[in-house]
Amino acid sequence: MSVALDSRSPRRLELLLAYCAEAGRNGPRKPGSERLRDKIGAELARLLLFALAGNQRARRARRDP
């Protein structure tokens, strides 16, 4: 982030500030899982998130002695 705030590149700072201002206008964002569901549908989103997250129980079992 220090690069974005570098005084030698005022355009970067200008773009960052514009992005932050725009993001705040629309109120809080929906969680990513809800936005994904809206874009690709509930079933495909569920399958994708499950595949990306993997089996959390198996991971916990390997960590716990």
mmCIF file of the N, C-alpha and C atoms, coordinates in Angstrom:
data_MODEL
# 
_entry.id   MODEL 
# 
loop_
_atom_site.group_PDB 
_atom_site.id 
_atom_site.type_symbol 
_atom_site.label_atom_id 
_atom_site.label_alt_id 
_atom_site.label_comp_id 
_atom_site.label_asym_id 
_atom_site.label_entity_id 
_atom_site.label_seq_id 
_atom_site.pdbx_PDB_ins_code 
_atom_site.Cartn_x 
_atom_site.Cartn_y 
_atom_site.Cartn_z 
_atom_site.occupancy 
_atom_site.B_iso_or_equiv 
_atom_site.pdbx_formal_charge 
_atom_site.auth_seq_id 
_atom_site.auth_comp_id 
_atom_site.auth_asym_id 
_atom_site.auth_atom_id 
_atom_site.pdbx_PDB_model_num 
ATOM 1   N N  . MET A 1 1  ? 0.821   -1.184  0.000   1.00 0.00 ? 1  MET A N  1 
ATOM 2   C CA . MET A 1 1  ? 0.000   0.000   0.000   1.00 0.00 ? 1  MET A CA 1 
ATOM 3   C C  . MET A 1 1  ? 0.867   1.251   0.000   1.00 0.00 ? 1  MET A C  1 
ATOM 4   N N  . SER A 1 2  ? 2.098   1.146   0.466   1.00 0.00 ? 2  SER A N  1 
ATOM 5   C CA . SER A 1 2  ? 2.957   2.324   0.478   1.00 0.00 ? 2  SER A CA 1 
ATOM 6   C C  . SER A 1 2  ? 3.207   2.844   -0.926  1.00 0.00 ? 2  SER A C  1 
ATOM 7   N N  . VAL A 1 3  ? 3.188   1.938   -1.924  1.00 0.00 ? 3  VAL A N  1 
ATOM 8   C CA . VAL A 1 3  ? 3.364   2.374   -3.309  1.00 0.00 ? 3  VAL A CA 1 
ATOM 9   C C  . VAL A 1 3  ? 2.194   3.252   -3.727  1.00 0.00 ? 3  VAL A C  1 
ATOM 10  N N  . ALA A 1 4  ? 0.992   2.894   -3.305  1.00 0.00 ? 4  ALA A N  1 
ATOM 11  C CA . ALA A 1 4  ? -0.187  3.672   -3.660  1.00 0.00 ? 4  ALA A CA 1 
ATOM 12  C C  . ALA A 1 4  ? -0.141  5.069   -3.049  1.00 0.00 ? 4  ALA A C  1 
ATOM 13  N N  . LEU A 1 5  ? 0.518   5.176   -1.909  1.00 0.00 ? 5  LEU A N  1 
ATOM 14  C CA . LEU A 1 5  ? 0.584   6.473   -1.225  1.00 0.00 ? 5  LEU A CA 1 
ATOM 15  C C  . LEU A 1 5  ? 1.866   7.232   -1.541  1.00 0.00 ? 5  LEU A C  1 
ATOM 16  N N  . ASP A 1 6  ? 2.663   6.720   -2.448  1.00 0.00 ? 6  ASP A N  1 
ATOM 17  C CA . ASP A 1 6  ? 3.920   7.361   -2.837  1.00 0.00 ? 6  ASP A CA 1 
ATOM 18  C C  . ASP A 1 6  ? 3.628   8.745   -3.408  1.00 0.00 ? 6  ASP A C  1 
ATOM 19  N N  . SER A 1 7  ? 4.280   9.750   -2.867  1.00 0.00 ? 7  SER A N  1 
ATOM 20  C CA . SER A 1 7  ? 4.023   11.128  -3.309  1.00 0.00 ? 7  SER A CA 1 
ATOM 21  C C  . SER A 1 7  ? 4.502   11.383  -4.730  1.00 0.00 ? 7  SER A C  1 
ATOM 22  N N  . ARG A 1 8  ? 5.345   10.501  -5.280  1.00 0.00 ? 8  ARG A N  1 
ATOM 23  C CA . ARG A 1 8  ? 5.818   10.677  -6.649  1.00 0.00 ? 8  ARG A CA 1 
ATOM 24  C C  . ARG A 1 8  ? 4.776   10.253  -7.672  1.00 0.00 ? 8  ARG A C  1 
ATOM 25  N N  . SER A 1 9  ? 3.716   9.601   -7.222  1.00 0.00 ? 9  SER A N  1 
ATOM 26  C CA . SER A 1 9  ? 2.676   9.167   -8.156  1.00 0.00 ? 9  SER A CA 1 
ATOM 27  C C  . SER A 1 9  ? 1.307   9.601   -7.633  1.00 0.00 ? 9  SER A C  1 
ATOM 28  N N  . PRO A 1 10 ? 0.996   10.883  -7.761  1.00 0.00 ? 10 PRO A N  1 
ATOM 29  C CA . PRO A 1 10 ? -0.270  11.398  -7.230  1.00 0.00 ? 10 PRO A CA 1 
ATOM 30  C C  . PRO A 1 10 ? -1.495  10.756  -7.889  1.00 0.00 ? 10 PRO A C  1 
ATOM 31  N N  . ARG A 1 11 ? -1.340  10.266  -9.109  1.00 0.00 ? 11 ARG A N  1 
ATOM 32  C CA . ARG A 1 11 ? -2.467  9.621   -9.795  1.00 0.00 ? 11 ARG A CA 1 
ATOM 33  C C  . ARG A 1 11 ? -2.912  8.364   -9.042  1.00 0.00 ? 11 ARG A C  1 
ATOM 34  N N  . ARG A 1 12 ? -1.975  7.615   -8.499  1.00 0.00 ? 12 ARG A N  1 
ATOM 35  C CA . ARG A 1 12 ? -2.317  6.409   -7.731  1.00 0.00 ? 12 ARG A CA 1 
ATOM 36  C C  . ARG A 1 12 ? -3.154  6.764   -6.507  1.00 0.00 ? 12 ARG A C  1 
ATOM 37  N N  . LEU A 1 13 ? -2.717  7.793   -5.816  1.00 0.00 ? 13 LEU A N  1 
ATOM 38  C CA . LEU A 1 13 ? -3.445  8.226   -4.632  1.00 0.00 ? 13 LEU A CA 1 
ATOM 39  C C  . LEU A 1 13 ? -4.838  8.717   -5.019  1.00 0.00 ? 13 LEU A C  1 
ATOM 40  N N  . GLU A 1 14 ? -4.914  9.436   -6.099  1.00 0.00 ? 14 GLU A N  1 
ATOM 41  C CA . GLU A 1 14 ? -6.201  9.941   -6.593  1.00 0.00 ? 14 GLU A CA 1 
ATOM 42  C C  . GLU A 1 14 ? -7.150  8.784   -6.921  1.00 0.00 ? 14 GLU A C  1 
ATOM 43  N N  . LEU A 1 15 ? -6.631  7.759   -7.590  1.00 0.00 ? 15 LEU A N  1 
ATOM 44  C CA . LEU A 1 15 ? -7.451  6.596   -7.935  1.00 0.00 ? 15 LEU A CA 1 
ATOM 45  C C  . LEU A 1 15 ? -7.895  5.825   -6.694  1.00 0.00 ? 15 LEU A C  1 
ATOM 46  N N  . LEU A 1 16 ? -6.982  5.670   -5.737  1.00 0.00 ? 16 LEU A N  1 
ATOM 47  C CA . LEU A 1 16 ? -7.322  4.975   -4.498  1.00 0.00 ? 16 LEU A CA 1 
ATOM 48  C C  . LEU A 1 16 ? -8.418  5.716   -3.733  1.00 0.00 ? 16 LEU A C  1 
ATOM 49  N N  . LEU A 1 17 ? -8.291  7.012   -3.630  1.00 0.00 ? 17 LEU A N  1 
ATOM 50  C CA . LEU A 1 17 ? -9.300  7.802   -2.926  1.00 0.00 ? 17 LEU A CA 1 
ATOM 51  C C  . LEU A 1 17 ? -10.650 7.754   -3.645  1.00 0.00 ? 17 LEU A C  1 
ATOM 52  N N  . ALA A 1 18 ? -10.633 7.790   -4.967  1.00 0.00 ? 18 ALA A N  1 
ATOM 53  C CA . ALA A 1 18 ? -11.880 7.708   -5.734  1.00 0.00 ? 18 ALA A CA 1 
ATOM 54  C C  . ALA A 1 18 ? -12.543 6.347   -5.526  1.00 0.00 ? 18 ALA A C  1 
ATOM 55  N N  . TYR A 1 19 ? -11.749 5.287   -5.500  1.00 0.00 ? 19 TYR A N  1 
ATOM 56  C CA . TYR A 1 19 ? -12.289 3.945   -5.279  1.00 0.00 ? 19 TYR A CA 1 
ATOM 57  C C  . TYR A 1 19 ? -12.918 3.833   -3.893  1.00 0.00 ? 19 TYR A C  1 
ATOM 58  N N  . CYS A 1 20 ? -12.217 4.336   -2.890  1.00 0.00 ? 20 CYS A N  1 
ATOM 59  C CA . CYS A 1 20 ? -12.742 4.276   -1.513  1.00 0.00 ? 20 CYS A CA 1 
ATOM 60  C C  . CYS A 1 20 ? -14.031 5.086   -1.377  1.00 0.00 ? 20 CYS A C  1 
ATOM 61  N N  . ALA A 1 21 ? -14.078 6.241   -1.996  1.00 0.00 ? 21 ALA A N  1 
ATOM 62  C CA . ALA A 1 21 ? -15.275 7.078   -1.929  1.00 0.00 ? 21 ALA A CA 1 
ATOM 63  C C  . ALA A 1 21 ? -16.451 6.379   -2.592  1.00 0.00 ? 21 ALA A C  1 
ATOM 64  N N  . GLU A 1 22 ? -16.214 5.751   -3.737  1.00 0.00 ? 22 GLU A N  1 
ATOM 65  C CA . GLU A 1 22 ? -17.282 5.044   -4.451  1.00 0.00 ? 22 GLU A CA 1 
ATOM 66  C C  . GLU A 1 22 ? -17.769 3.833   -3.666  1.00 0.00 ? 22 GLU A C  1 
ATOM 67  N N  . ALA A 1 23 ? -16.841 3.116   -3.064  1.00 0.00 ? 23 ALA A N  1 
ATOM 68  C CA . ALA A 1 23 ? -17.203 1.917   -2.308  1.00 0.00 ? 23 ALA A CA 1 
ATOM 69  C C  . ALA A 1 23 ? -18.089 2.267   -1.114  1.00 0.00 ? 23 ALA A C  1 
ATOM 70  N N  . GLY A 1 24 ? -17.864 3.413   -0.510  1.00 0.00 ? 24 GLY A N  1 
ATOM 71  C CA . GLY A 1 24 ? -18.645 3.809   0.651   1.00 0.00 ? 24 GLY A CA 1 
ATOM 72  C C  . GLY A 1 24 ? -20.032 4.325   0.315   1.00 0.00 ? 24 GLY A C  1 
ATOM 73  N N  . ARG A 1 25 ? -20.263 4.727   -0.914  1.00 0.00 ? 25 ARG A N  1 
ATOM 74  C CA . ARG A 1 25 ? -21.558 5.299   -1.285  1.00 0.00 ? 25 ARG A CA 1 
ATOM 75  C C  . ARG A 1 25 ? -22.680 4.274   -1.324  1.00 0.00 ? 25 ARG A C  1 
ATOM 76  N N  . ASN A 1 26 ? -22.355 3.074   -1.701  1.00 0.00 ? 26 ASN A N  1 
ATOM 77  C CA . ASN A 1 26 ? -23.385 2.055   -1.889  1.00 0.00 ? 26 ASN A CA 1 
ATOM 78  C C  . ASN A 1 26 ? -23.735 1.306   -0.618  1.00 0.00 ? 26 ASN A C  1 
ATOM 79  N N  . GLY A 1 27 ? -23.213 1.726   0.494   1.00 0.00 ? 27 GLY A N  1 
ATOM 80  C CA . GLY A 1 27 ? -23.478 1.046   1.746   1.00 0.00 ? 27 GLY A CA 1 
ATOM 81  C C  . GLY A 1 27 ? -22.619 -0.203  1.858   1.00 0.00 ? 27 GLY A C  1 
ATOM 82  N N  . PRO A 1 28 ? -22.856 -0.991  2.883   1.00 0.00 ? 28 PRO A N  1 
ATOM 83  C CA . PRO A 1 28 ? -22.033 -2.184  3.069   1.00 0.00 ? 28 PRO A CA 1 
ATOM 84  C C  . PRO A 1 28 ? -22.260 -3.205  1.952   1.00 0.00 ? 28 PRO A C  1 
ATOM 85  N N  . ARG A 1 29 ? -21.200 -3.892  1.569   1.00 0.00 ? 29 ARG A N  1 
ATOM 86  C CA . ARG A 1 29 ? -21.289 -4.903  0.512   1.00 0.00 ? 29 ARG A CA 1 
ATOM 87  C C  . ARG A 1 29 ? -21.840 -6.196  1.071   1.00 0.00 ? 29 ARG A C  1 
ATOM 88  N N  . LYS A 1 30 ? -22.501 -6.934  0.210   1.00 0.00 ? 30 LYS A N  1 
ATOM 89  C CA . LYS A 1 30 ? -22.954 -8.268  0.594   1.00 0.00 ? 30 LYS A CA 1 
ATOM 90  C C  . LYS A 1 30 ? -21.734 -9.167  0.704   1.00 0.00 ? 30 LYS A C  1 
ATOM 91  N N  . PRO A 1 31 ? -21.824 -10.206 1.527   1.00 0.00 ? 31 PRO A N  1 
ATOM 92  C CA . PRO A 1 31 ? -20.705 -11.149 1.612   1.00 0.00 ? 31 PRO A CA 1 
ATOM 93  C C  . PRO A 1 31 ? -20.407 -11.770 0.245   1.00 0.00 ? 31 PRO A C  1 
ATOM 94  N N  . GLY A 1 32 ? -19.173 -12.170 0.061   1.00 0.00 ? 32 GLY A N  1 
ATOM 95  C CA . GLY A 1 32 ? -18.740 -12.732 -1.213  1.00 0.00 ? 32 GLY A CA 1 
ATOM 96  C C  . GLY A 1 32 ? -19.547 -13.941 -1.640  1.00 0.00 ? 32 GLY A C  1 
ATOM 97  N N  . SER A 1 33 ? -19.915 -14.786 -0.686  1.00 0.00 ? 33 SER A N  1 
ATOM 98  C CA . SER A 1 33 ? -20.687 -15.982 -1.038  1.00 0.00 ? 33 SER A CA 1 
ATOM 99  C C  . SER A 1 33 ? -22.057 -15.602 -1.610  1.00 0.00 ? 33 SER A C  1 
ATOM 100 N N  . GLU A 1 34 ? -22.664 -14.559 -1.083  1.00 0.00 ? 34 GLU A N  1 
ATOM 101 C CA . GLU A 1 34 ? -23.958 -14.108 -1.611  1.00 0.00 ? 34 GLU A CA 1 
ATOM 102 C C  . GLU A 1 34 ? -23.808 -13.504 -3.001  1.00 0.00 ? 34 GLU A C  1 
ATOM 103 N N  . ARG A 1 35 ? -22.742 -12.732 -3.213  1.00 0.00 ? 35 ARG A N  1 
ATOM 104 C CA . ARG A 1 35 ? -22.518 -12.145 -4.538  1.00 0.00 ? 35 ARG A CA 1 
ATOM 105 C C  . ARG A 1 35 ? -22.244 -13.227 -5.566  1.00 0.00 ? 35 ARG A C  1 
ATOM 106 N N  . LEU A 1 36 ? -21.493 -14.265 -5.163  1.00 0.00 ? 36 LEU A N  1 
ATOM 107 C CA . LEU A 1 36 ? -21.230 -15.386 -6.065  1.00 0.00 ? 36 LEU A CA 1 
ATOM 108 C C  . LEU A 1 36 ? -22.524 -16.114 -6.400  1.00 0.00 ? 36 LEU A C  1 
ATOM 109 N N  . ARG A 1 37 ? -23.355 -16.347 -5.401  1.00 0.00 ? 37 ARG A N  1 
ATOM 110 C CA . ARG A 1 37 ? -24.647 -17.018 -5.611  1.00 0.00 ? 37 ARG A CA 1 
ATOM 111 C C  . ARG A 1 37 ? -25.510 -16.223 -6.574  1.00 0.00 ? 37 ARG A C  1 
ATOM 112 N N  . ASP A 1 38 ? -25.498 -14.912 -6.449  1.00 0.00 ? 38 ASP A N  1 
ATOM 113 C CA . ASP A 1 38 ? -26.275 -14.067 -7.358  1.00 0.00 ? 38 ASP A CA 1 
ATOM 114 C C  . ASP A 1 38 ? -25.779 -14.175 -8.798  1.00 0.00 ? 38 ASP A C  1 
ATOM 115 N N  . LYS A 1 39 ? -24.471 -14.335 -8.969  1.00 0.00 ? 39 LYS A N  1 
ATOM 116 C CA . LYS A 1 39 ? -23.878 -14.368 -10.313 1.00 0.00 ? 39 LYS A CA 1 
ATOM 117 C C  . LYS A 1 39 ? -24.032 -15.721 -10.996 1.00 0.00 ? 39 LYS A C  1 
ATOM 118 N N  . ILE A 1 40 ? -23.793 -16.824 -10.257 1.00 0.00 ? 40 ILE A N  1 
ATOM 119 C CA . ILE A 1 40 ? -23.744 -18.137 -10.914 1.00 0.00 ? 40 ILE A CA 1 
ATOM 120 C C  . ILE A 1 40 ? -24.816 -19.107 -10.452 1.00 0.00 ? 40 ILE A C  1 
ATOM 121 N N  . GLY A 1 41 ? -25.626 -18.707 -9.483  1.00 0.00 ? 41 GLY A N  1 
ATOM 122 C CA . GLY A 1 41 ? -26.681 -19.593 -9.006  1.00 0.00 ? 41 GLY A CA 1 
ATOM 123 C C  . GLY A 1 41 ? -26.275 -20.316 -7.731  1.00 0.00 ? 41 GLY A C  1 
ATOM 124 N N  . ALA A 1 42 ? -27.272 -20.715 -6.972  1.00 0.00 ? 42 ALA A N  1 
ATOM 125 C CA . ALA A 1 42 ? -27.039 -21.296 -5.656  1.00 0.00 ? 42 ALA A CA 1 
ATOM 126 C C  . ALA A 1 42 ? -26.304 -22.631 -5.717  1.00 0.00 ? 42 ALA A C  1 
ATOM 127 N N  . GLU A 1 43 ? -26.717 -23.519 -6.607  1.00 0.00 ? 43 GLU A N  1 
ATOM 128 C CA . GLU A 1 43 ? -26.122 -24.857 -6.647  1.00 0.00 ? 43 GLU A CA 1 
ATOM 129 C C  . GLU A 1 43 ? -24.653 -24.808 -7.074  1.00 0.00 ? 43 GLU A C  1 
ATOM 130 N N  . LEU A 1 44 ? -24.357 -24.078 -8.131  1.00 0.00 ? 44 LEU A N  1 
ATOM 131 C CA . LEU A 1 44 ? -22.974 -23.992 -8.596  1.00 0.00 ? 44 LEU A CA 1 
ATOM 132 C C  . LEU A 1 44 ? -22.100 -23.281 -7.569  1.00 0.00 ? 44 LEU A C  1 
ATOM 133 N N  . ALA A 1 45 ? -22.621 -22.262 -6.923  1.00 0.00 ? 45 ALA A N  1 
ATOM 134 C CA . ALA A 1 45 ? -21.864 -21.558 -5.889  1.00 0.00 ? 45 ALA A CA 1 
ATOM 135 C C  . ALA A 1 45 ? -21.555 -22.491 -4.727  1.00 0.00 ? 45 ALA A C  1 
ATOM 136 N N  . ARG A 1 46 ? -22.518 -23.294 -4.339  1.00 0.00 ? 46 ARG A N  1 
ATOM 137 C CA . ARG A 1 46 ? -22.302 -24.238 -3.240  1.00 0.00 ? 46 ARG A CA 1 
ATOM 138 C C  . ARG A 1 46 ? -21.203 -25.237 -3.606  1.00 0.00 ? 46 ARG A C  1 
ATOM 139 N N  . LEU A 1 47 ? -21.265 -25.783 -4.825  1.00 0.00 ? 47 LEU A N  1 
ATOM 140 C CA . LEU A 1 47 ? -20.254 -26.747 -5.256  1.00 0.00 ? 47 LEU A CA 1 
ATOM 141 C C  . LEU A 1 47 ? -18.862 -26.111 -5.317  1.00 0.00 ? 47 LEU A C  1 
ATOM 142 N N  . LEU A 1 48 ? -18.791 -24.912 -5.850  1.00 0.00 ? 48 LEU A N  1 
ATOM 143 C CA . LEU A 1 48 ? -17.513 -24.223 -5.971  1.00 0.00 ? 48 LEU A CA 1 
ATOM 144 C C  . LEU A 1 48 ? -16.917 -23.913 -4.598  1.00 0.00 ? 48 LEU A C  1 
ATOM 145 N N  . LEU A 1 49 ? -17.718 -23.383 -3.704  1.00 0.00 ? 49 LEU A N  1 
ATOM 146 C CA . LEU A 1 49 ? -17.213 -23.055 -2.369  1.00 0.00 ? 49 LEU A CA 1 
ATOM 147 C C  . LEU A 1 49 ? -16.790 -24.294 -1.610  1.00 0.00 ? 49 LEU A C  1 
ATOM 148 N N  . PHE A 1 50 ? -17.543 -25.382 -1.754  1.00 0.00 ? 50 PHE A N  1 
ATOM 149 C CA . PHE A 1 50 ? -17.173 -26.630 -1.095  1.00 0.00 ? 50 PHE A CA 1 
ATOM 150 C C  . PHE A 1 50 ? -15.842 -27.135 -1.642  1.00 0.00 ? 50 PHE A C  1 
ATOM 151 N N  . ALA A 1 51 ? -15.676 -27.078 -2.965  1.00 0.00 ? 51 ALA A N  1 
ATOM 152 C CA . ALA A 1 51 ? -14.434 -27.544 -3.581  1.00 0.00 ? 51 ALA A CA 1 
ATOM 153 C C  . ALA A 1 51 ? -13.245 -26.681 -3.155  1.00 0.00 ? 51 ALA A C  1 
ATOM 154 N N  . LEU A 1 52 ? -13.446 -25.382 -3.068  1.00 0.00 ? 52 LEU A N  1 
ATOM 155 C CA . LEU A 1 52 ? -12.356 -24.494 -2.683  1.00 0.00 ? 52 LEU A CA 1 
ATOM 156 C C  . LEU A 1 52 ? -11.997 -24.632 -1.202  1.00 0.00 ? 52 LEU A C  1 
ATOM 157 N N  . ALA A 1 53 ? -12.998 -24.823 -0.361  1.00 0.00 ? 53 ALA A N  1 
ATOM 158 C CA . ALA A 1 53 ? -12.765 -24.922 1.073   1.00 0.00 ? 53 ALA A CA 1 
ATOM 159 C C  . ALA A 1 53 ? -12.210 -26.287 1.452   1.00 0.00 ? 53 ALA A C  1 
ATOM 160 N N  . GLY A 1 54 ? -12.560 -27.304 0.706   1.00 0.00 ? 54 GLY A N  1 
ATOM 161 C CA . GLY A 1 54 ? -12.102 -28.654 1.035   1.00 0.00 ? 54 GLY A CA 1 
ATOM 162 C C  . GLY A 1 54 ? -12.835 -29.196 2.243   1.00 0.00 ? 54 GLY A C  1 
ATOM 163 N N  . ASN A 1 55 ? -12.339 -30.299 2.719   1.00 0.00 ? 55 ASN A N  1 
ATOM 164 C CA . ASN A 1 55 ? -12.959 -30.967 3.861   1.00 0.00 ? 55 ASN A CA 1 
ATOM 165 C C  . ASN A 1 55 ? -12.366 -30.413 5.153   1.00 0.00 ? 55 ASN A C  1 
ATOM 166 N N  . GLN A 1 56 ? -13.082 -29.528 5.801   1.00 0.00 ? 56 GLN A N  1 
ATOM 167 C CA . GLN A 1 56 ? -12.589 -28.873 7.015   1.00 0.00 ? 56 GLN A CA 1 
ATOM 168 C C  . GLN A 1 56 ? -12.459 -29.857 8.174   1.00 0.00 ? 56 GLN A C  1 
ATOM 169 N N  . ARG A 1 57 ? -13.328 -30.859 8.255   1.00 0.00 ? 57 ARG A N  1 
ATOM 170 C CA . ARG A 1 57 ? -13.237 -31.851 9.335   1.00 0.00 ? 57 ARG A CA 1 
ATOM 171 C C  . ARG A 1 57 ? -11.938 -32.636 9.243   1.00 0.00 ? 57 ARG A C  1 
ATOM 172 N N  . ALA A 1 58 ? -11.557 -33.031 8.031   1.00 0.00 ? 58 ALA A N  1 
ATOM 173 C CA . ALA A 1 58 ? -10.314 -33.781 7.855   1.00 0.00 ? 58 ALA A CA 1 
ATOM 174 C C  . ALA A 1 58 ? -9.111  -32.926 8.241   1.00 0.00 ? 58 ALA A C  1 
ATOM 175 N N  . ARG A 1 59 ? -9.147  -31.653 7.906   1.00 0.00 ? 59 ARG A N  1 
ATOM 176 C CA . ARG A 1 59 ? -8.033  -30.766 8.277   1.00 0.00 ? 59 ARG A CA 1 
ATOM 177 C C  . ARG A 1 59 ? -7.923  -30.633 9.782   1.00 0.00 ? 59 ARG A C  1 
ATOM 178 N N  . ARG A 1 60 ? -9.061  -30.472 10.455  1.00 0.00 ? 60 ARG A N  1 
ATOM 179 C CA . ARG A 1 60 ? -9.034  -30.351 11.922  1.00 0.00 ? 60 ARG A CA 1 
ATOM 180 C C  . ARG A 1 60 ? -8.532  -31.630 12.552  1.00 0.00 ? 60 ARG A C  1 
ATOM 181 N N  . ALA A 1 61 ? -8.933  -32.775 12.033  1.00 0.00 ? 61 ALA A N  1 
ATOM 182 C CA . ALA A 1 61 ? -8.515  -34.054 12.598  1.00 0.00 ? 61 ALA A CA 1 
ATOM 183 C C  . ALA A 1 61 ? -7.001  -34.227 12.472  1.00 0.00 ? 61 ALA A C  1 
ATOM 184 N N  . ARG A 1 62 ? -6.415  -33.765 11.374  1.00 0.00 ? 62 ARG A N  1 
ATOM 185 C CA . ARG A 1 62 ? -4.959  -33.874 11.210  1.00 0.00 ? 62 ARG A CA 1 
ATOM 186 C C  . ARG A 1 62 ? -4.215  -32.945 12.160  1.00 0.00 ? 62 ARG A C  1 
ATOM 187 N N  . ARG A 1 63 ? -4.793  -31.802 12.474  1.00 0.00 ? 63 ARG A N  1 
ATOM 188 C CA . ARG A 1 63 ? -4.128  -30.848 13.366  1.00 0.00 ? 63 ARG A CA 1 
ATOM 189 C C  . ARG A 1 63 ? -4.227  -31.260 14.813  1.00 0.00 ? 63 ARG A C  1 
ATOM 190 N N  . ASP A 1 64 ? -5.381  -31.812 15.198  1.00 0.00 ? 64 ASP A N  1 
ATOM 191 C CA . ASP A 1 64 ? -5.596  -32.187 16.609  1.00 0.00 ? 64 ASP A CA 1 
ATOM 192 C C  . ASP A 1 64 ? -4.869  -33.502 16.914  1.00 0.00 ? 64 ASP A C  1 
ATOM 193 N N  . PRO A 1 65 ? -4.054  -33.488 17.987  1.00 0.00 ? 65 PRO A N  1 
ATOM 194 C CA . PRO A 1 65 ? -3.337  -34.729 18.355  1.00 0.00 ? 65 PRO A CA 1 
ATOM 195 C C  . PRO A 1 65 ? -4.245  -35.743 18.996  1.00 0.00 ? 65 PRO A C  1 
# 
